Amino acid sequence: MASTSPNPIAEHVLDQCVAGNVWSKEDVNAIRSDASLIRVVAEGLADRFDPRLCDVYTDMFAWVLASEARDLNEKDLVDRYRRIRRPRLYPGKNPDSVRDVYVLSRVTLGADIAVTSVIIDGLKRRFRNATVWLIGDRKSYELFENDSRVGFYPMAFKRGAALYVNLMERMNLKSGIVVDPDSRITQLGLLPICPEENYYFFESRAYGANTNDALPVLAARWVRETFGVDAKAFIDPMGKPRRDKFITVSLGVGENPAKRVRDPFERGLLQKLAQRGLPVVLDRGAGGEEAERAEQAAAGIPGVELHRGSFAQFADLIRQSTLYVGYDSAGCHAAAASAVPVIIFFKGAVSDRFFHRWKPAGVGSMDVILIEDADPDPDSILSLIS
C-alpha cells in the first residue's frame, strides 16, 4: 500500500495518472532507481483498483523494465500482458497427473492470506496429487508450513524494491502449472517466468470491477472460473495449543502511519479490552517503531501480555482466540480466515473501492469500523466498541 513519500516527482506522477493525464517519461526516468517508483507510483496505482490504471501501469512499467534489461522488449511485454490478463479455463487434461503447481507470493502477509491462500486452497482441490509450491519469503510460507501439501520455493523480495531481471531464466519454471495472483515478484504479471501456456494470472486490481466484493471473495470466484473448484482463505502455521480463552490484538499498520488513530487511542483500546476479564495478547511486531508503540501502549495494564515471536506464531494464536482487534492489517485477514470474530479500525483508505477490497471477509462476525476522518478524536472511536 502506498505511503507518504518525500519525493515530489513520484507524487506528481501518481497524481497525473489518477487524474487521467499522460505521464512523463522524463519524470518516471528521474525516479527509476528510487524506491518511490514502487512505494508511491506502482502501489498508488494498484490501490485504486481501477482497470484504467492497470493499463497505465502496464504501459509505464513495460517501458521501465525494457529500459533496465536489454533482453526485455517493451512491446513484447505489453502484448504478452494483454493476452495473459484475459481469464481462461484450465483445460482439465489429467489434473491428477500434475505433480507441481507454483503460486507466487503477494509479498505482504495480509495479501498472502486474503488472496494467495484462496488460490492455494483451490489448487490443492483441483490438483489432488500435486505439491503446491509457494514462491516467496519464508515469513509467508510459515503461514502454511503445517500443511504437507504446501511446499516452499524461496524467492527473496523486499517490498518496495524494483526487480529488473529476467525471472524466467532465474526460476526456470519450465514445467508445472504457475499461478500469479498479481504478484510484485513479477511486477504485477509483466515479467515472464514460465511458458505462457502454463501460466494463469489473476489481475486482482481489475477483476470484478463492477462489484464491491472483498479480495477473498473475488479470488474464490476467479478460482472457480479458472479451475472449476471452490476455494476459501485459510492459514495453517505451526503452533502450540493454548487452553484458556483470550483476545488477540495487533497495532501494526504495515509501515503506513495513515492507518493509525493518534494517541492515546491504542492504550485506551487495550485498557477497554482488558476490562472484559480475558487475557489480551498484543503482538509486539517485528521490531522498531511498531514494537515501541506496542510496549508503550501495554505498559502497566493488568492482563495484557506481549507476543514476541513471529507473525506466523501470532497467527496461530489468532485462530485460537475468542476475538481479534486491530487496524487493517494481516492479523484481521488471519482472523477472518479462521472464523474468529473481528473488530477492525479501517483508516487511511485511498478510495471507497480500496476499503471494499481490503475489508476482511469470512464466516465469522465482522465489525469493520470505517474511519474517514484523517485525524479523528480517539475517545470518539473508542466509544464505538462496547
DRENDOFI-212297 format. One line per field, with one value per residue (C-alpha): x negated, y, z negated. Coordinates in pm, whole numbers, plus 50000, padded with zeros to 5 digits. Layout:
<rs>
px: c(X/...) $
py: c(Y/...) $
pz: c(Z/...) $
</rs>
This chain:
<rs>
px: c(50000/49870/49735/49643/49314/49078/49021/49244/49175/49326/49630/49669/49652/49919/50143/50114/50204/50503/50627/50618/50325/50035/49739/49399/49113/48876/49041/49054/48692/48593/48728/48647/48391/48581/48799/49076/49136/49280/49400/49574/49644/49692/49868/50066/50198/50278/50457/50730/50845/50927/50900/50793/50496/50400/50343/50145/49929/49871/49753/49533/49363/49316/49117/48924/48842/48732/48511/48346/48296/48170/48335/48681/48879/49143/49392/49350/49416/49733/49860/49799/49974/50280/50301/50243/50479/50776/50917/50913/51039/50786/50835/50864/50633/50536/50522/50435/50114/49986/49713/49602/49805/49638/49805/49631/49645/49812/49514/49724/49860/50212/50239/50096/50384/50660/50563/50280/50420/50751/50568/50355/50669/50831/50520/50496/50851/50800/50461/50503/50164/49956/49739/49841/49518/49536/49273/49170/49033/49019/49242/49526/49457/49471/49841/49894/49596/49806/49981/49797/49942/49771/49401/49160/48974/48756/48754/48629/48811/48821/49142/49081/48789/48780/48683/48544/48434/48549/48717/48776/48404/48357/48653/48650/49017/49041/49294/49592/49876/49785/50040/49966/50209/50091/49755/49496/49235/49334/49412/49784/49760/49534/49223/49235/49141/49259/49405/49720/49942/49862/49932/50257/50289/50537/50550/50684/50676/50934/51119/51477/51459/51839/51863/51755/51663/51363/51048/51101/51443/51302/51012/51253/51466/51162/51052/51398/51400/51043/51006/51366/51336/51446/51183/51153/50889/50700/50389/50210/49900/49702/49819/49881/50227/50336/50616/50753/50982/50809/50822/50557/50462/50225/50140/49936/50004/49774/49544/49840/49896/50219/50382/50326/50551/50338/50250/50390/50620/50409/50357/50724/50817/50606/50750/51104/51036/50865/51183/51360/51183/50990/50613/50516/50228/50073/49838/49512/49443/49112/48938/48864/49141/49420/49261/49203/49567/49688/49470/49572/49940/49933/49709/49861/50203/50301/50394/50209/49919/49683/49629/49261/49249/49301/49618/49696/49684/49912/50146/50173/50274/50529/50705/50727/50857/51215/51177/50924/50891/50666/50618/50648/50350/50252/50398/50756/50727/50583/50883/51132/50976/51011/51373/51263/51477/51300/51318/51125/51048/51013/50844/50638/50825/50729/51069/51403/51302/50981/51188/51425/51145/50934/51200/51183/51422/51519/51795/51721/51856/51708/51726/51541/51529/51452/51275/51291/51161/50784/50746/51038/51084/50951/51228/51499/51352/51323/51689/51785/51694/51853) $
py: c(50000/50339/50560/50926/50993/51289/51253/51516/51379/51042/51208/51424/51120/50941/51247/51288/50926/50928/51249/51084/51287/51148/51052/51196/50960/51229/51228/50848/50822/51061/50819/50493/50387/50532/50324/50579/50442/50131/50260/50568/50521/50144/50084/50406/50294/49947/50076/50241/49906/50090/49897/50216/50249/49887/49995/50299/50078/49826/50089/50268/49965/49786/50092/50098/49726/49735/50034/49839/49500/49459/49120/49269/49437/49694/49597/49226/49281/49480/49234/48939/49114/49183/48810/48674/48919/48752/48481/48137/47799/47531/47263/46987/46737/46476/46710/46415/46364/46714/46691/47052/47372/47705/48006/48341/48522/48862/48968/49119/48880/49019/48973/48623/48533/48728/48630/48377/48134/48120/48023/47766/47610/47585/47437/47171/47068/47074/46901/46637/46471/46787/46981/47346/47544/47893/48115/48393/48475/48229/48454/48396/48023/47991/48074/47735/47540/47280/47184/46890/46979/47320/47340/47631/47781/48061/48390/48682/49000/49320/49516/49844/49709/49702/49365/49426/49079/48808/48583/48302/48233/48265/48049/47802/47707/47516/47259/47250/47497/47853/48087/48455/48639/48986/48943/49215/48947/48961/49334/49250/48997/49188/48970/48623/48333/48026/47914/48116/47811/47706/48050/48166/48527/48676/49050/49142/49517/49492/49162/49215/49585/49613/49488/49597/49243/49183/49028/48680/48666/48774/48531/48244/48345/48354/48009/47871/48024/47916/47578/47472/47425/47608/47774/47981/48167/47963/47957/47653/47763/47554/47633/47527/47484/47729/47612/47938/48196/48516/48814/48889/49241/49390/49758/49704/49932/49790/50095/50320/50573/50693/50377/50476/50664/50906/50862/50782/50560/50244/50246/50325/50034/49789/49916/49874/49522/49420/49518/49225/48994/48785/48793/49023/48906/49201/49135/49323/49308/49274/49546/49913/50171/49912/49730/50056/50156/49817/49823/50179/50109/49793/49917/49854/49736/49421/49126/49246/49030/49087/48829/48834/48563/48552/48663/48300/48214/48507/48396/48060/48244/48447/48134/48007/48336/48439/48785/48971/49351/49577/49808/49697/49462/49098/48999/49078/48852/48572/48609/48615/48304/48130/48235/48434/48741/49066/49434/49634/50005/50079/50417/50567/50412/50593/50520/50354/50065/50016/49981/49730/49522/49504/49468/49122/48860/48533/48347/48493/48812/49120/49459/49682/50044/50272/50591/50855/51146/51187/51290/51161/51210/50893/50888/50905/50599/50407/50481/50276/49948/49808) $
pz: c(50000/50089/49813/49799/49973/49959/50334/50502/50850/50761/50607/50918/51147/50943/50935/51312/51373/51137/51299/51641/51773/51976/51758/51843/51932/51807/51464/51443/51553/51273/51010/51190/50930/50635/50402/50453/50802/50636/50300/50434/50806/50853/50522/50558/50896/50766/50456/50664/50810/51131/51463/51639/51407/51477/51837/51723/51501/51782/52028/51774/51627/51957/52061/51731/51740/52104/52021/51740/51906/52261/52305/52244/52519/52426/52696/52626/52255/52326/52587/52357/52070/52280/52351/52003/51830/52002/51773/51930/51817/51730/51998/51740/51908/51648/51344/51120/51317/51231/50968/50924/50907/50830/50671/50640/50309/50292/50073/49791/49529/49538/49914/49890/49660/49834/50190/50217/49962/50151/50468/50286/50139/50482/50643/50373/50458/50836/50846/50579/50628/50664/50427/50431/50409/50262/50425/50191/49848/49560/49347/49592/49619/49239/49258/49431/49300/49119/49444/49604/49945/49949/50037/50023/50318/50174/50360/50156/50243/50042/50052/50229/50430/50807/50956/51302/51403/51637/51384/51630/51650/51277/51173/51461/51423/51750/51633/51400/51354/51247/51090/51040/50805/50918/50750/50706/50782/51149/51134/51137/51415/51654/51623/51784/51558/51749/52081/52138/52181/51821/51673/51508/51397/51151/51221/50878/50950/51229/51175/51058/51135/51133/50771/50423/50321/50095/50235/50081/50248/50585/50560/50488/50786/51014/50893/50967/51318/51395/51227/51162/50784/50472/50253/49939/49740/49481/49265/49125/48933/48690/48339/47984/47834/47565/47342/47199/47359/47469/47704/47967/48073/48330/48362/48680/48976/49245/49243/49326/49044/49207/49073/48710/48471/48271/47906/47659/47866/47859/47483/47429/47656/47456/47128/47258/47384/47059/46872/47041/46800/47055/47115/47402/47621/47806/48095/48047/48420/48599/48402/48449/48424/48409/48116/47930/47974/47856/47545/47455/47508/47294/47013/46672/46791/46595/46814/47126/47243/47534/47805/47907/48174/48549/48722/48810/48440/48368/48648/48471/48155/48353/48477/48116/47972/47900/48058/48273/48265/48472/48765/49127/49141/49183/48848/48947/49252/49038/48806/49093/49248/48910/48846/48541/48464/48551/48466/48725/48734/49104/49156/49439/49734/50056/50212/50141/50364/50162/49846/50000/50147/49832/49564/49405/49542/49378/49199/48854/48700/48874/48703/48950/48835/49129/49016/49288/49077/49120/48753/48551/48179/48008/47747/48015/48187/47861/47788/48095/47923/47611) $
</rs>
